[in-house]
Amino acid sequence: MVLFDSNILIFAHDTSALFHNKAKALLTSAMDGELNMVLAQQNILEFYSVITNPKRVNSVLPVKDALSLVNGYIGDDLFNFIYPLRTTLIRTIYFCNLFSIKKAEIFDAFLAATMLDNDVRTIYTDNEKHFTIFPEIKVVNPFK
């Protein structure tokens, strides 16, 4: 299983993004069953936050369109979701202590903990540095 980081979804829907075509192709591959891709709830929330924010993307989606996409991701059987477990918060705090995580880095630590608690060991992301500190996670930048 491979978790698609939020930036894959964002690039796939931000037509002005440098990696738009590649991200869209990755998403299509996952939808066609060529990749065993999973998403976390956090990915959907981050996607919505960024794609509706003109400070974060050039091709901002109207709320109605963004909600339509989100509802499609949530309701579509093509996408498997992983969820935080009871141990996820404990693992996140452990990571904070182990790696001196601070500020907004905690959200990546929480995503990493969610992955590991669900036995997902690979993430596709262009934010390699956010996840390389976690030795149990293989980080793949599909845009290189």
C-alpha positions in Angstrom: 0.0 0.0 0.0 1.1 3.5 -0.8 -0.3 6.6 0.8 -0.6 9.6 -1.4 0.3 12.8 0.4 -2.0 15.7 0.2 0.2 17.5 -2.3 -0.5 14.7 -4.9 -4.2 15.5 -4.7 -3.5 19.3 -4.7 -1.3 19.1 -7.8 -3.8 16.8 -9.6 -6.5 19.5 -9.3 -4.5 22.7 -9.4 -4.2 23.1 -13.2 -1.4 25.7 -12.8 0.8 23.4 -10.6 4.2 22.5 -12.1 3.4 18.8 -11.5 -0.2 18.9 -12.5 0.0 16.4 -15.4 2.2 13.9 -13.5 0.0 14.1 -10.4 -3.2 13.6 -12.4 -1.6 10.6 -14.1 -0.7 9.1 -10.7 -4.3 9.6 -9.5 -5.7 8.0 -12.6 -3.3 5.0 -12.1 -4.6 4.7 -8.6 -8.2 4.9 -9.7 -7.6 2.3 -12.4 -6.2 -0.1 -9.7 -2.6 0.0 -11.0 -1.4 1.4 -7.7 -2.7 0.2 -4.3 -3.2 3.7 -3.0 -4.7 4.8 0.3 -5.6 8.1 1.8 -6.0 9.3 5.4 -8.7 11.7 6.6 -6.0 14.2 7.1 -5.2 14.2 3.4 -8.7 15.2 2.5 -8.8 18.0 5.1 -5.4 19.3 3.9 -6.5 19.1 0.3 -9.6 21.1 1.0 -7.8 23.7 3.0 -5.2 24.3 0.3 -7.3 24.0 -2.8 -9.7 26.7 -1.5 -7.0 29.1 -0.4 -5.8 31.7 -2.9 -2.6 32.2 -0.8 -1.7 28.5 -1.4 -2.7 27.8 -5.1 -3.1 29.8 -8.3 -6.1 27.7 -9.5 -8.3 28.1 -6.5 -11.5 26.0 -6.5 -14.8 27.4 -5.4 -16.1 25.8 -2.3 -18.9 24.1 -4.2 -16.4 22.4 -6.6 -13.9 21.5 -3.8 -16.7 19.9 -1.7 -17.8 18.0 -4.8 -14.3 16.6 -5.2 -14.1 15.8 -1.4 -17.4 14.0 -1.5 -16.3 12.1 -4.5 -13.1 10.9 -2.7 -15.0 10.0 0.4 -17.9 8.3 -1.3 -16.0 6.6 -4.1 -15.1 2.9 -3.6 -12.0 3.4 -5.6 -10.2 5.0 -2.6 -9.3 3.1 0.6 -8.9 5.2 3.7 -6.8 4.6 6.8 -7.8 6.1 10.1 -6.0 7.0 13.3 -6.1 4.3 15.9 -6.1 4.6 19.7 -2.3 4.4 19.6 -1.8 7.0 16.9 -1.6 10.0 19.3 0.7 8.2 21.6 3.0 7.3 18.7 2.9 10.9 17.5 4.0 12.3 20.9 6.7 9.6 20.9 7.9 11.0 17.5 7.8 14.5 18.9 10.1 13.5 21.7 12.4 11.3 19.6 12.9 13.7 16.7 12.3 17.1 18.5 9.3 17.8 16.4 7.8 21.2 16.8 5.3 23.6 15.2 3.4 22.4 12.2 5.7 19.4 11.8 3.4 17.6 14.2 0.9 17.2 11.4 3.3 15.2 9.3 4.3 13.2 12.4 0.6 12.4 13.0 0.2 11.3 9.4 3.3 9.1 9.7 1.9 7.6 12.9 -1.4 7.0 11.2 0.4 5.3 8.4 2.5 3.0 10.7 -0.5 2.2 12.8 -2.2 1.0 9.6 0.8 -0.9 8.3 1.4 1.5 5.5 5.1 1.9 4.9 5.4 4.0 1.7 4.4 7.6 1.0 4.4 9.4 -2.4 5.1 13.0 -1.7 7.1 15.9 -3.0 7.9 16.9 0.6 10.5 14.3 1.1 12.2 16.1 4.0 9.0 16.0 6.0 9.0 12.2 6.1 12.6 11.0 5.8 13.1 11.3 9.6 10.8 8.3 10.0 13.1 5.3 9.3 10.1 2.9 9.0 8.6 4.9 6.1 9.9 4.7 2.5 9.6 8.1 0.9 9.1 8.3 -2.8 9.1 11.5 -4.8 7.2 10.7 -8.0 8.1 14.0 -9.5 11.9 13.4 -9.7 
